[in-house]
Amino acid sequence: MMDLERLNRHVILKIQFHSGRRPASGQSAVQLIAFPYIIQFILEESRMFVGQILDGRYEILKEIGRGGMSTVYLAIDVRLHKSWAVKEIRKNCDKSGSGIAVHALMAEAEVMKRLDHPALPRIVDIIDGQDTICIVLDYVTGESLDRLLLREKSFPEPTVMNWFLQLAEVLDYLHSQYPPVIYRDMKPGNIMQTPEGYLKLIDFGIAREYKNSSQTDTVALGTNGYAAPEQYGHTQTDPRSDIYSLGITIFELLTGISPGKDPFQYKYHPVRKIRPGTAESTEAILNRCLAFAPDRRYQSCRELIFDLKHPERMVSTVRRKRRKITALFFLSLAVAGSSCIGGVLCRAAAVRADNLNYERKISVSQALSTDERIRNYLEAIQIDGGDSRAYQKLLETYRETGVFQEEESNTFLTVWNRNQSLLHSGKIEEDYGKLAFDAGILYLYLYSGGDASFRNRVLKAQYFFQEAAALQDRQEIAVQAEYYASFCDFCVRFAFDDASVREPSKEDYRKLLESIQMNVRQLEQYQTEDAAYVRMIMYEEFGNLLNAYRKGMASSGIQKEEAADLLRSLSEKVRNLPVTQQKSVQLQDKLLARFASFQGNLDRTWKNTEQRKLAEDITS
């Protein structure tokens, strides 16, 4: 139970807040008829209160939101004087559903920790207490679209279409993660408009990672009316579920009609019947987003974004389809008799033609422009999404050009996500493993999307290395991938997780050293025009890890020579690189100086550790 002084202080604050009364000098909270508040406080003992300092750092200013799973507070960092949002959940808030609620909150934290997008709030801290879990994240200023909708009733079509594109782009980012992140709760109440006019998604409490092998969702969550039909538990949600929810959200913003009372009313009341002035292209796009069957919706947000950016092409496509349907109806009557005989022959001819076309497209001349080659490889993937050769050609082209940014990544991820099951079920498992391994290498060495950080590269690469390492027959490529997966795992669990208090074990450090050695050997085989610079960038990160974790390695019993020899090897490799470009020369000089400093740090750390252990032995 709380101590009396803290209880009295909290009750006084509650009385001031509710009644505006302030206790006289020497008057206790109880004397101010505080009994109801005391009872309420005892019942809500584990909830935070105004003025509380959470974890010695975040002062709670006020409650700003409450839902079925959690309570959200506005807090200020007493050290940095910066405002944050704190999402709290009581672990025992609902005996029947507390497991779901706690799991959902922690799932939200795990998902958001590795995301980096301007339309998504960042997580900065996670505090796991005895009775509560608190997530500290960006405080998003502005107003939610559901509140704006209450005031405005509906919005102009140009405004809504601009929002449509913004939201499709952030969903595309989520779906391009590994595994894809399915938001699952798109609705006006979860969208904030900042004072600058940009949109931000909030509340990742029911987001989930898409698992290719799962047939259904374990828990059916979502908001009635906005959730796609498959979210009611019949099949697994995937990116197309988010596209449905986005479509119904846009429908509400355009018409002002909430889908809550009749979840599938759009099927019977298209937007142009409710709002006649709406563009034909807008209705056509919404029709496709809101198809009941997932296979009839947009299959990815990339497709949706293309139509949003080219609405005139969407209109012409719809009109062409109408004419085609009419013509086909009459034509089908004429050819029905002959189709049975010709069908088999036509199919065989089509297969042969596709095979020839595929081979032609993956064998295009290297003299073609980069864009032309990429276009041919993507067309080959459309012909046969289960053949890994076209994907390998695509990765080789990115590697040769040295350009692998957000656009290139999204292009690759779109075809990978769409055809992963075909690739994985291919005749040669090693082809899938090599493709996954090569994709991981490309992300680790070259990816410059997002904030272009080493953290971002590792997070993108980790999934692919895990896929390659999971090969059943333990081919050579799987063994190599396991070292890389181990390296990424160390970085994600320890180097990148500011909220973690877990210390690496001796085994963790041993795996880190072995994985760095494997990385160094693999880099020797990396041959492109910018290979020297890429190697130095990676050597720099390896050196940073050795320096940052030197105390932990020394304390855990790792021998100094293991780390020092590896650092000397890195320094020697940097020194021997034949670089002439100014940028590369400057990096080379910087690394040689830094590694010399790191070597001194290692010497002092192991010396101090040995002296401390000697002193402990003497005193004991």
C-alpha positions as CSV (number, residue, x, y, z in Angstrom):
1,M,0.0,0.0,0.0
2,M,1.1,3.6,-0.7
3,D,2.7,5.6,2.1
4,L,0.5,8.2,3.8
5,E,2.5,11.2,2.6
6,R,2.3,10.2,-1.0
7,L,-1.3,9.4,-0.7
8,N,-2.1,12.7,0.9
9,R,-0.2,14.6,-1.8
10,H,-2.0,12.8,-4.6
11,V,-5.4,13.3,-3.1
12,I,-4.7,17.1,-2.7
13,L,-3.8,17.3,-6.3
14,K,-7.0,15.4,-7.3
15,I,-9.2,17.7,-5.1
16,Q,-7.6,20.8,-6.6
17,F,-8.2,19.4,-10.1
18,H,-11.8,18.4,-9.5
19,S,-13.0,21.2,-7.2
20,G,-10.6,24.0,-7.5
21,R,-10.3,24.1,-3.7
22,R,-7.0,24.3,-2.0
23,P,-6.4,23.0,1.6
24,A,-5.8,25.6,4.3
25,S,-2.4,25.6,6.1
26,G,-2.1,22.4,8.2
27,Q,-5.3,20.9,6.8
28,S,-4.9,17.4,5.5
29,A,-6.5,16.0,2.4
30,V,-8.8,13.8,4.5
31,Q,-10.2,16.9,6.3
32,L,-11.3,18.1,2.8
33,I,-13.9,15.3,2.5
34,A,-11.3,13.4,0.5
35,F,-12.7,10.0,1.4
36,P,-14.2,9.3,-2.1
37,Y,-10.9,10.2,-3.7
38,I,-8.9,8.0,-1.2
39,I,-11.2,5.0,-2.0
40,Q,-10.8,5.7,-5.8
41,F,-7.0,6.0,-5.4
42,I,-6.7,2.8,-3.4
43,L,-8.7,1.0,-6.2
44,E,-6.4,2.5,-8.8
45,E,-3.2,2.4,-6.8
46,S,-1.0,1.3,-9.6
47,R,-2.1,4.0,-12.0
48,M,0.1,7.1,-12.4
49,F,-0.8,10.4,-11.1
50,V,-0.1,14.1,-11.9
51,G,3.2,15.1,-10.5
52,Q,4.6,11.5,-10.4
53,I,8.2,11.1,-11.6
54,L,8.4,7.9,-13.6
55,D,11.7,6.1,-13.5
56,G,13.3,9.2,-12.0
57,R,13.0,11.0,-15.3
58,Y,9.5,11.6,-16.7
59,E,7.2,13.8,-14.8
60,I,3.5,13.1,-15.5
61,L,1.6,16.3,-16.4
62,K,-1.9,15.1,-17.3
63,E,-3.9,12.2,-18.8
64,I,-4.5,12.7,-22.5
65,G,-6.3,9.5,-23.6
66,R,-7.7,6.3,-22.4
67,G,-8.7,3.1,-24.2
68,G,-9.6,-0.5,-23.4
69,M,-6.0,-1.6,-23.1
70,S,-4.1,1.5,-21.9
71,T,-4.0,5.0,-20.6
72,V,-1.9,7.7,-22.2
73,Y,-0.3,10.6,-20.3
74,L,1.6,13.8,-21.3
75,A,4.9,13.8,-19.5
76,I,8.0,16.0,-19.6
77,D,11.6,14.8,-19.4
78,V,13.0,16.6,-16.3
79,R,16.5,16.3,-17.7
80,L,16.0,17.4,-21.3
81,H,12.8,19.5,-20.7
82,K,11.1,17.7,-23.7
83,S,7.5,16.6,-23.9
84,W,6.8,12.9,-24.4
85,A,3.7,10.7,-24.4
86,V,3.7,7.8,-21.9
87,K,1.4,4.8,-22.6
88,E,0.7,2.7,-19.5
89,I,-1.1,-0.6,-19.1
90,R,-1.8,-2.3,-15.8
91,K,-0.9,-6.0,-16.0
92,N,-3.9,-7.0,-13.9
93,C,-6.4,-4.6,-15.4
94,D,-8.6,-7.3,-16.9
95,K,-8.3,-10.8,-15.5
96,S,-9.9,-12.4,-18.6
97,G,-8.0,-10.4,-21.2
98,S,-4.9,-9.1,-19.5
99,G,-2.7,-11.5,-21.4
100,I,-4.0,-10.1,-24.7
101,A,-3.6,-6.5,-23.5
102,V,-0.1,-6.9,-22.2
103,H,1.0,-8.9,-25.3
104,A,-0.5,-6.2,-27.6
105,L,1.3,-3.4,-25.8
106,M,4.6,-5.2,-25.9
107,A,4.0,-6.1,-29.5
108,E,3.5,-2.4,-30.2
109,A,6.8,-1.6,-28.6
110,E,8.7,-4.3,-30.4
111,V,7.3,-3.2,-33.8
112,M,7.8,0.5,-33.3
113,K,11.4,0.2,-31.9
114,R,12.7,-0.8,-35.3
115,L,10.6,1.7,-37.4
116,D,11.9,5.0,-38.7
117,H,9.4,7.0,-40.7
118,P,8.3,10.7,-40.3
119,A,4.6,9.6,-40.1
120,L,5.3,7.3,-37.2
121,P,6.0,8.2,-33.6
122,R,9.4,7.0,-32.2
123,I,9.8,4.9,-29.0
124,V,12.5,6.3,-26.7
125,D,12.1,4.2,-23.6
126,I,10.3,1.1,-22.2
127,I,9.7,0.7,-18.4
128,D,8.5,-2.7,-17.3
129,G,7.3,-2.4,-13.7
130,Q,5.8,-4.9,-11.3
131,D,2.2,-3.8,-12.0
132,T,2.5,-1.8,-15.1
133,I,4.3,-1.5,-18.4
134,C,5.1,2.0,-19.7
135,I,6.2,3.0,-23.2
136,V,7.7,6.5,-23.7
137,L,7.2,7.8,-27.2
138,D,7.0,10.9,-29.3
139,Y,4.2,13.3,-28.2
140,V,2.3,14.1,-31.4
141,T,0.8,17.5,-31.3
142,G,-2.3,18.3,-33.4
143,E,-5.8,16.9,-33.7
144,S,-7.1,13.5,-34.7
145,L,-9.1,13.2,-37.9
146,D,-12.2,11.8,-36.0
147,R,-12.3,15.0,-34.0
148,L,-11.9,17.1,-37.1
149,L,-14.6,15.1,-38.8
150,L,-17.1,15.8,-35.9
151,R,-16.5,19.5,-36.6
152,E,-16.3,19.5,-40.4
153,K,-18.8,16.7,-41.2
154,S,-16.7,15.8,-44.3
155,F,-13.7,17.1,-46.2
156,P,-13.0,18.5,-49.7
157,E,-12.0,15.8,-52.1
158,P,-8.5,17.3,-52.9
159,T,-7.7,17.3,-49.2
160,V,-8.8,13.8,-48.7
161,M,-6.9,12.5,-51.8
162,N,-3.7,14.1,-50.4
163,W,-4.3,12.3,-47.2
164,F,-5.0,9.1,-49.1
165,L,-1.6,9.3,-50.7
166,Q,0.2,10.1,-47.4
167,L,-1.4,7.2,-45.6
168,A,-0.8,4.8,-48.5
169,E,2.9,5.7,-48.4
170,V,3.3,5.1,-44.7
171,L,1.5,1.7,-45.1
172,D,3.8,0.9,-48.0
173,Y,6.7,1.5,-45.6
174,L,5.2,-0.8,-42.9
175,H,4.5,-3.5,-45.4
176,S,8.1,-3.4,-46.7
177,Q,9.5,-4.4,-43.4
178,Y,10.7,-7.9,-42.6
179,P,8.4,-9.5,-42.0
180,P,5.8,-7.0,-43.2
181,V,4.1,-5.1,-40.4
182,I,0.3,-5.1,-40.7
183,Y,-1.2,-2.1,-39.0
184,R,-4.7,-3.6,-38.7
185,D,-6.4,-0.6,-37.1
186,M,-6.6,2.2,-39.7
187,K,-9.4,4.6,-38.8
188,P,-9.8,8.4,-38.3
189,G,-9.3,8.2,-34.6
190,N,-5.8,6.7,-35.1
191,I,-4.6,9.4,-37.5
192,M,-3.3,12.7,-36.2
193,Q,-2.9,15.9,-38.3
194,T,0.0,18.0,-37.1
195,P,-0.1,21.8,-37.1
196,E,2.0,21.7,-40.2
197,G,-0.7,19.7,-42.0
198,Y,1.1,16.3,-42.1
199,L,-0.5,13.1,-40.9
200,K,0.9,10.7,-38.3
201,L,-0.3,7.2,-37.4
202,I,-0.7,6.4,-33.7
203,D,-1.7,3.4,-31.6
204,F,0.2,0.3,-32.8
205,G,-1.4,-1.9,-30.1
206,I,-2.8,-4.5,-32.5
207,A,-0.2,-4.3,-35.3
208,R,1.2,-7.7,-36.2
209,E,4.0,-9.1,-38.3
210,Y,2.8,-11.1,-41.2
211,K,3.8,-14.8,-41.0
212,N,3.8,-16.5,-44.4
213,S,3.1,-19.9,-42.9
214,S,0.1,-18.9,-40.7
215,Q,-3.4,-19.4,-42.0
216,T,-5.4,-17.4,-39.4
217,D,-4.7,-14.7,-36.8
218,T,-4.4,-15.9,-33.3
219,V,-6.5,-13.0,-31.9
220,A,-9.1,-11.2,-33.9
221,L,-8.7,-7.5,-33.1
222,G,-9.7,-4.3,-34.8
223,T,-12.4,-1.7,-34.9
224,N,-15.9,-2.8,-36.1
225,G,-16.7,-1.2,-39.5
226,Y,-13.1,-0.4,-40.4
227,A,-11.6,-4.0,-40.1
228,A,-11.4,-6.0,-43.3
229,P,-13.7,-9.1,-43.5
230,E,-10.7,-11.4,-42.9
231,Q,-10.0,-9.6,-39.7
232,Y,-13.0,-11.2,-38.1
233,G,-11.0,-14.4,-37.8
234,H,-11.7,-16.4,-41.0
235,T,-8.2,-16.0,-42.6
236,Q,-4.9,-14.3,-41.8
237,T,-4.6,-10.6,-42.2
238,D,-2.0,-9.3,-44.7
239,P,-1.2,-6.0,-46.4
240,R,-4.5,-6.2,-48.3
241,S,-6.3,-6.0,-45.0
242,D,-4.7,-2.6,-44.3
243,I,-5.7,-1.5,-47.9
244,Y,-9.3,-2.3,-47.1
245,S,-9.3,-0.3,-43.8
246,L,-7.6,2.6,-45.6
247,G,-10.3,2.6,-48.2
248,I,-13.2,2.6,-45.7
249,T,-11.4,5.4,-43.8
250,I,-11.2,7.5,-46.9
251,F,-14.9,6.7,-47.6
252,E,-15.8,8.2,-44.2
253,L,-13.6,11.3,-44.6
254,L,-15.3,12.0,-48.0
255,T,-18.9,11.3,-47.0
256,G,-19.0,11.8,-43.2
257,I,-20.7,8.5,-42.8
258,S,-19.3,6.2,-40.1
259,P,-19.0,2.5,-41.1
260,G,-19.6,1.4,-37.6
261,K,-23.3,0.7,-37.8
262,D,-23.1,-1.2,-41.1
263,P,-19.6,-2.5,-41.6
264,F,-20.0,-3.3,-45.3
265,Q,-22.4,-0.6,-46.4
266,Y,-20.0,0.6,-49.1
267,K,-20.9,-2.4,-51.1
268,Y,-24.4,-1.1,-51.6
269,H,-23.7,2.7,-51.4
270,P,-20.7,3.7,-53.6
271,V,-19.2,7.1,-52.9
272,R,-20.6,8.8,-56.0
273,K,-24.2,7.9,-55.0
274,I,-23.7,9.7,-51.7
275,R,-21.4,12.5,-53.0
276,P,-22.2,12.9,-56.7
277,G,-19.4,15.4,-57.5
278,T,-16.7,12.9,-56.6
279,A,-14.3,12.1,-59.4
280,E,-14.8,8.8,-61.2
281,S,-11.2,7.9,-60.6
282,T,-11.7,8.2,-56.8
283,E,-14.7,5.9,-56.8
284,A,-12.8,3.4,-59.0
285,I,-9.8,3.4,-56.6
286,L,-12.1,3.0,-53.6
287,N,-14.0,0.2,-55.3
288,R,-10.8,-1.8,-55.7
289,C,-9.6,-1.0,-52.1
290,L,-12.9,-2.2,-50.7
291,A,-13.4,-5.4,-52.6
292,F,-14.7,-8.1,-50.2
293,A,-12.3,-10.7,-51.5
294,P,-8.6,-9.8,-50.8
295,D,-7.6,-11.2,-54.2
296,R,-9.7,-8.5,-55.9
297,R,-8.2,-5.6,-54.0
298,Y,-4.9,-3.8,-54.7
299,Q,-2.2,-6.5,-53.9
300,S,0.2,-3.9,-52.6
301,C,0.3,-0.3,-51.6
302,R,2.7,0.4,-54.4
303,E,0.0,-0.4,-56.9
304,L,-2.4,1.9,-55.0
305,I,0.1,4.7,-54.9
306,F,0.6,4.4,-58.7
307,D,-3.1,4.9,-59.3
308,L,-3.4,7.7,-56.8
309,K,-0.6,9.5,-58.7
310,H,-2.1,8.7,-62.1
311,P,-5.9,9.0,-61.6
312,E,-6.5,9.7,-65.3
313,R,-5.1,6.3,-66.2
314,M,-7.4,4.7,-63.7
315,V,-10.4,6.2,-65.4
316,S,-9.4,5.1,-68.9
317,T,-8.7,1.6,-67.5
318,V,-12.2,1.4,-66.0
319,R,-13.9,2.5,-69.2
320,R,-11.8,0.1,-71.2
321,K,-12.8,-2.7,-68.9
322,R,-16.5,-1.9,-69.4
323,R,-16.2,-1.9,-73.2
324,K,-14.2,-5.1,-73.0
325,I,-16.8,-6.9,-70.8
326,T,-19.5,-6.0,-73.2
327,A,-17.5,-7.2,-76.2
328,L,-16.4,-10.4,-74.5
329,F,-20.0,-11.3,-73.6
330,F,-20.9,-11.6,-77.3
331,L,-17.6,-13.0,-78.3
332,S,-17.8,-15.7,-75.7
333,L,-21.0,-17.0,-77.3
334,A,-19.3,-17.3,-80.6
335,V,-16.1,-19.1,-79.4
336,A,-17.6,-21.3,-76.7
337,G,-17.8,-24.3,-79.1
338,S,-14.3,-24.1,-80.4
339,S,-12.6,-23.2,-77.1
340,C,-12.6,-26.7,-75.7
341,I,-10.5,-28.0,-78.6
342,G,-8.2,-25.0,-78.9
343,G,-7.7,-24.4,-75.2
344,V,-5.2,-27.2,-74.6
345,L,-3.1,-26.3,-77.6
346,C,-3.2,-22.6,-76.8
347,R,-2.1,-23.2,-73.2
348,A,0.9,-25.3,-74.3
349,A,1.9,-22.7,-76.8
350,A,1.5,-19.9,-74.1
351,V,3.8,-21.8,-71.7
352,R,6.5,-22.2,-74.4
353,A,6.2,-18.5,-75.3
354,D,6.5,-17.5,-71.6
355,N,9.6,-19.6,-71.1
356,L,11.3,-18.1,-74.2
357,N,10.2,-14.6,-73.1
358,Y,11.6,-15.2,-69.6
359,E,15.0,-16.3,-70.9
360,R,15.2,-13.3,-73.3
361,K,14.4,-10.8,-70.5
362,I,17.0,-12.1,-68.0
363,S,19.6,-12.2,-70.8
364,V,19.3,-8.6,-72.0
365,S,22.5,-6.9,-73.0
366,Q,24.6,-5.1,-70.3
367,A,24.9,-2.2,-72.8
368,L,21.3,-1.3,-72.0
369,S,20.7,1.4,-69.4
370,T,20.3,0.4,-65.8
371,D,16.6,1.4,-65.9
372,E,16.0,-0.8,-69.0
373,R,17.7,-3.8,-67.5
374,I,15.7,-3.5,-64.2
375,R,12.5,-3.2,-66.2
376,N,13.3,-6.4,-68.1
377,Y,14.2,-8.3,-64.9
378,L,10.9,-7.1,-63.2
379,E,8.9,-8.3,-66.3
380,A,10.7,-11.6,-66.1
381,I,9.6,-11.9,-62.4
382,Q,6.0,-11.3,-63.5
383,I,6.3,-14.2,-66.0
384,D,7.7,-16.6,-63.4
385,G,7.9,-15.4,-59.8
386,G,9.3,-18.6,-58.5
387,D,12.6,-18.5,-60.6
388,S,15.3,-16.9,-58.5
389,R,17.5,-15.9,-61.5
390,A,15.7,-12.7,-62.3
391,Y,15.9,-11.6,-58.7
392,Q,19.6,-12.3,-58.7
393,K,20.0,-10.2,-61.8
394,L,18.1,-7.4,-60.1
395,L,20.4,-7.5,-57.0
396,E,23.5,-7.7,-59.2
397,T,22.4,-4.5,-61.0
398,Y,21.9,-2.6,-57.7
399,R,25.3,-3.9,-56.5
400,E,27.0,-2.8,-59.7
401,T,25.6,0.7,-59.6
402,G,26.2,1.1,-55.9
403,V,22.8,2.7,-55.5
404,F,20.3,1.0,-53.2
405,Q,18.0,3.5,-51.6
406,E,14.4,3.6,-50.5
407,E,13.0,3.4,-54.1
408,E,15.2,0.4,-55.1
409,S,14.5,-1.3,-51.8
410,N,10.7,-0.9,-52.2
411,T,11.0,-2.3,-55.8
412,F,12.8,-5.4,-54.6
413,L,10.6,-5.9,-51.5
414,T,7.4,-5.6,-53.6
415,V,8.3,-8.6,-55.8
416,W,9.9,-10.5,-52.9
417,N,6.8,-10.2,-50.6
418,R,4.5,-11.1,-53.5
419,N,6.3,-14.2,-54.6
420,Q,8.1,-15.4,-51.4
421,S,6.0,-18.5,-51.1
422,L,6.8,-19.4,-54.7
423,L,10.5,-18.9,-54.2
424,H,10.6,-20.8,-51.0
425,S,8.7,-23.8,-52.5
426,G,11.1,-23.9,-55.5
427,K,12.8,-27.1,-56.6
428,I,16.2,-26.1,-55.4
429,E,16.2,-24.8,-51.8
430,E,19.7,-23.5,-52.0
431,D,18.6,-21.0,-54.7
432,Y,16.2,-19.5,-52.2
433,G,18.9,-19.5,-49.5
434,K,21.5,-17.8,-51.8
435,L,19.0,-15.2,-52.9
436,A,18.1,-14.4,-49.3
437,F,21.8,-14.3,-48.3
438,D,22.7,-12.0,-51.2
439,A,19.8,-9.7,-50.3
440,G,21.0,-9.5,-46.8
441,I,24.5,-8.6,-47.9
442,L,23.1,-5.9,-50.2
443,Y,21.1,-4.3,-47.3
444,L,24.0,-4.6,-44.8
445,Y,26.6,-3.1,-47.2
446,L,24.8,-0.7,-49.4
447,Y,21.3,0.3,-48.2
448,S,21.0,4.1,-47.7
449,G,17.3,4.5,-47.3
450,G,15.6,5.9,-44.1
451,D,18.3,7.7,-42.1
452,A,21.1,5.9,-43.9
453,S,22.4,4.6,-40.5
454,F,24.2,1.4,-39.7
455,R,21.3,0.5,-37.4
456,N,18.8,0.8,-40.4
457,R,21.0,-1.4,-42.6
458,V,21.3,-4.1,-39.9
459,L,17.6,-4.1,-39.2
460,K,16.8,-4.6,-42.9
461,A,19.4,-7.3,-43.4
462,Q,18.6,-9.4,-40.3
463,Y,15.5,-11.0,-41.7
464,F,17.2,-12.2,-44.9
465,F,20.1,-13.7,-43.1
466,Q,17.7,-15.5,-40.8
467,E,15.8,-16.9,-43.8
468,A,19.1,-18.1,-45.4
469,A,20.3,-19.6,-42.1
470,A,17.1,-21.6,-41.7
471,L,17.8,-23.9,-44.7
472,Q,17.1,-27.5,-43.6
473,D,20.0,-29.3,-45.3
474,R,22.6,-26.9,-43.7
475,Q,24.3,-26.0,-47.0
476,E,27.4,-23.8,-46.9
477,I,25.4,-20.7,-47.6
478,A,23.3,-21.4,-44.5
479,V,26.4,-21.7,-42.3
480,Q,27.7,-18.4,-43.6
481,A,24.3,-16.8,-43.1
482,E,24.2,-18.0,-39.5
483,Y,27.3,-15.9,-38.7
484,Y,25.7,-12.9,-40.2
485,A,22.4,-13.5,-38.4
486,S,24.3,-13.8,-35.2
487,F,26.0,-10.5,-35.8
488,C,22.7,-8.7,-36.5
489,D,21.1,-10.4,-33.5
490,F,23.9,-9.0,-31.2
491,C,23.5,-5.5,-32.6
492,V,19.7,-5.6,-32.3
493,R,19.5,-7.0,-28.8
494,F,22.4,-5.0,-27.2
495,A,23.8,-2.2,-29.4
496,F,20.5,-0.8,-30.7
497,D,18.2,-1.4,-27.8
498,D,18.6,1.6,-25.4
499,A,15.9,0.3,-23.1
500,S,17.5,-3.1,-22.6
501,V,19.3,-3.7,-19.3
502,R,20.5,-7.2,-20.2
503,E,24.3,-7.6,-20.4
504,P,25.8,-9.8,-23.1
505,S,27.2,-13.2,-21.9
506,K,30.7,-14.6,-22.7
507,E,29.0,-16.7,-25.4
508,D,27.3,-13.6,-26.9
509,Y,30.8,-12.0,-27.1
510,R,32.3,-15.1,-28.6
511,K,29.7,-15.2,-31.3
512,L,30.2,-11.5,-32.0
513,L,33.9,-12.0,-32.6
514,E,33.4,-15.0,-34.8
515,S,30.7,-13.2,-36.8
516,I,33.0,-10.1,-37.4
517,Q,35.7,-12.4,-38.6
518,M,33.3,-14.0,-41.1
519,N,32.1,-10.6,-42.2
520,V,35.7,-9.5,-42.8
521,R,36.4,-12.6,-45.0
522,Q,33.2,-12.1,-46.9
523,L,34.1,-8.4,-47.6
524,E,37.3,-9.6,-49.4
525,Q,35.0,-11.2,-52.0
526,Y,33.0,-8.0,-52.5
527,Q,34.1,-6.6,-55.8
528,T,32.5,-3.4,-57.2
529,E,33.8,0.0,-58.1
530,D,33.2,1.3,-54.7
531,A,34.3,-1.9,-52.8
532,A,37.1,-0.1,-51.0
533,Y,34.9,2.5,-49.5
534,V,32.2,-0.1,-48.6
535,R,34.8,-2.2,-46.8
536,M,36.0,0.8,-44.8
537,I,32.5,1.7,-43.8
538,M,32.0,-1.9,-42.5
539,Y,35.4,-2.0,-40.8
540,E,34.5,1.2,-39.0
541,E,31.4,-0.4,-37.5
542,F,33.3,-3.5,-36.5
543,G,35.9,-1.4,-34.7
544,N,33.2,0.7,-33.0
545,L,31.6,-2.5,-31.6
546,L,35.0,-3.9,-30.3
547,N,35.7,-0.5,-28.6
548,A,32.2,-0.1,-27.2
549,Y,32.0,-3.6,-25.6
550,R,35.7,-3.9,-24.5
551,K,34.8,-3.7,-20.8
552,G,32.1,-6.3,-21.1
553,M,34.4,-8.7,-23.0
554,A,37.2,-8.2,-20.5
555,S,34.8,-8.8,-17.5
556,S,33.2,-11.9,-19.1
557,G,36.6,-13.6,-19.5
558,I,37.3,-13.0,-23.2
559,Q,41.1,-12.9,-23.8
560,K,42.5,-9.6,-24.7
561,E,44.4,-11.1,-27.8
562,E,41.1,-12.2,-29.3
563,A,39.8,-8.6,-29.5
564,A,43.1,-6.9,-30.0
565,D,44.3,-9.2,-32.8
566,L,41.0,-8.6,-34.6
567,L,41.3,-4.9,-34.3
568,R,44.9,-5.0,-35.6
569,S,43.7,-7.0,-38.5
570,L,41.0,-4.4,-39.3
571,S,43.6,-1.6,-39.1
572,E,46.0,-3.5,-41.4
573,K,43.3,-4.1,-44.0
574,V,42.3,-0.4,-43.9
575,R,46.0,0.6,-44.4
576,N,46.5,-1.7,-47.4
577,L,43.4,-0.5,-49.3
578,P,44.5,1.2,-52.5
579,V,42.4,4.4,-52.4
580,T,42.9,7.6,-54.3
581,Q,39.6,9.4,-54.1
582,Q,39.6,12.3,-51.6
583,K,36.5,11.0,-49.7
584,S,38.1,7.5,-49.4
585,V,41.5,8.8,-48.4
586,Q,40.0,11.0,-45.7
587,L,38.0,8.0,-44.3
588,Q,41.1,5.8,-44.4
589,D,43.1,8.4,-42.4
590,K,40.3,8.8,-39.9
591,L,40.0,5.0,-39.3
592,L,43.7,4.5,-38.9
593,A,43.8,7.2,-36.2
594,R,40.6,5.9,-34.5
595,F,41.8,2.2,-34.5
596,A,45.1,3.3,-32.9
597,S,43.1,5.0,-30.2
598,F,40.9,1.9,-29.8
599,Q,43.9,-0.3,-29.4
600,G,45.0,1.9,-26.5
601,N,41.6,1.6,-25.0
602,L,41.7,-2.2,-25.2
603,D,45.1,-2.3,-23.5
604,R,44.0,-0.1,-20.6
605,T,40.7,-1.9,-20.1
606,W,42.2,-5.4,-19.9
607,K,45.0,-4.1,-17.6
608,N,42.4,-2.4,-15.3
609,T,40.3,-5.6,-15.3
610,E,43.3,-7.7,-14.3
611,Q,44.3,-5.3,-11.5
612,R,40.7,-5.2,-10.2
613,K,40.5,-9.0,-10.2
614,L,43.9,-9.3,-8.4
615,A,42.7,-6.8,-5.8
616,E,39.5,-8.8,-5.2
617,D,41.5,-12.0,-4.8
618,I,43.8,-10.4,-2.2
619,T,40.9,-9.0,-0.2
620,S,39.0,-12.3,-0.3
